[in-house]
């Protein structure tokens, strides 16, 4: 019994393959075509067109990316301008005054799981006027499904009003929140 060439198993020894292969007279003739030689014309070198940068008012807003399990979440990069100064006690006072907003975000997570606990670090930038210009959840030990709690706290922080920083610049703050039921 002879098998067609495409049906021959590739793992058999060559002697056995010759035995199973069709005879030379019944085999289809092979046609081999030679490819035409490839000729490329040289491409002319074009000088780059100069860009008019006189109309650009400011550089584009930088963004830092955070990669978490294949999902990319963008958060604003810290400001490049001058930095101001703000006392830790002043920051702590404002955060404690808005404790009810943090508790509300955490209660949403507790509604899904009673034993939800962890640490969330929120990065926020206090502008020269004392208003929070940007905020984001920097890191968290909460489970993946509960990351919305950190985002909720960051969203709440955008509405907080701090005293104006000394020196008139911006202040970058990373504030940790320990979340425990009870």
Buried (B, 14 or more C-beta within 10 A) or exposed (E): EEEEEEEBEEEEEEEEBEEBBEEEEEEEEEEEEEEEEEEEEEEEEEEEEEEEEEEEEEEEEEEEEEEEEEEEEEBBEBBEEEBBEBEEEBBEEBBEEBEEBBEEBBEEBBEEEEEBBBBBBBBBBBBBEBBBBBBBBBEBEBEEEBBBBBBBBBBBBEEBEBBBBEEEBBBEBEBEBEBEEE
